[in-house]
Amino acid sequence: MTDRMAAQKFNLFDLPEDYYVSPQRYFAMLREHDPVHENADGSVLLSRYADVSKVWMDLSSSVDKTEMFTEKFGPGPLLEHHTHTMLFRDPPDHDRLRKIVNPFFSKKNVDRMEKFVADLGDQLVENVRKKEEFDYVKDFAFKVPMTVIAHILGVPREDAERIHEIGMKILFPLNPNVSDEVVREGHEAVAEFKDYLLQHLEKRRALASLDPEADIISTLAQAQRDGSEISDLEILHMCILLLNGGHETTTNTLAVGLLSLVNDPESLAMMRDDPEVGRTGPDELIRFITPIQLQGRRLTKPLEIPSGPVLPEGTEIILCPASANRDPEKFDQPDRLNLHRKANRHYAFGGGVHLCIGRLLAKMEISTILPKFLNAFSHIEITRDPEFNRNARFRGLKELQVKVRE
Ligand code: HEM
């Protein structure tokens, strides 16, 4: 089969096993031979940087999936969640909600959280130091966002693991072809999480004065007190969104990031001790990994894209930032991890109005935590073939067994 035929036959809903280990070969084929690829369900997969950019910056494209989710989830808390968060809402509702939480993710507030993250890094390194051989995903990477998010929500640290499990049950049904059981668990998980968060919201409301910079629940309670237009349901679903938005992405960046660095000793050495890399390195690592590999948009009017056709109104588009971020038309030597790369306008954090609100926090976590781990051990060895998850959207590692020596 020629590469062109292989590109045309590419099926996002029935991916070959090696795709999960190394999707870039498929992306290169699509960019070259079928950049406006029609998927089996009639949606269109865009893989070139210029096309992804055009859609992401198009203010008329929509994220509202009420119709699709109603059919997929049926009525209940799961549908309520995925139709109430700003991630799946268009302006003006999106902008109204984003404006309320935006200050919490400002540079000033993220800088304030740096000490908490640095202390957490030291503590996690100490925990694994005693082990010598361990699963880096479970024992290290996963614990970073889990603890940071409990901190930013303002809920007890002991609850972090449990709320993460609930969060996963809410996120998983977004994958294609999920079972009724997964959907049922999703509904139950949203109901349980809402009850849990409501108790914390009520506690904040009982306080005479609130510090909106302390945690997100206080930010949201204070906003309501000040008369901002936000309902109780919107508050609860915002908290769930923030838990899910920052979790898998950061874990996967820390895990695939370590794997990429161990496979590239020159970059690993730079990440350990090159001060210049502190500024450009985290962004480049995030470009290289692109933890959210696919995103959806629907056109609300016809759109002409650089690769050719005018896409009609109503087209469901699947954007592939993981491919756009390796497009040689945009990036010099795109498959090389170049921690000094400048003017790195990648799409790992998305673009347009939904640009990741947690990007400064994510970069701070990566640039604080990864060097701590790398500097604690002079020898880091991967002892088993890394196991990738089978998630085409949130690409990450299930497990990364490492052996370390000081
Ligand atoms: C390396 C880590 C991260 C990556 C790669 C990432 C990636 C992204 C991407 C691609 C989007 C855009 C989605 C779209 O356009 O449909 C997004 C949005 C978002 N992210 Fe992140 N994210 C990361 C970390 C975080 C963190 C730490 C948080 C918060 C704790 C967070 C919260 C959010 C939220 C709330 C949105 C929705 C914004 C909106 O709809 O306006 N993310 N993220």
Residues whose N, C-alpha, C, O or C-beta is under 5 A from the ligand:
A	BS01	HEM	M86 L87 R98 L241 L242 G245 G246 T249 T250 T253 P291 I292 Q295 Y347 A348 F349 G350 G351 V353 H354 L355 C356 I357 G358 L361 A362
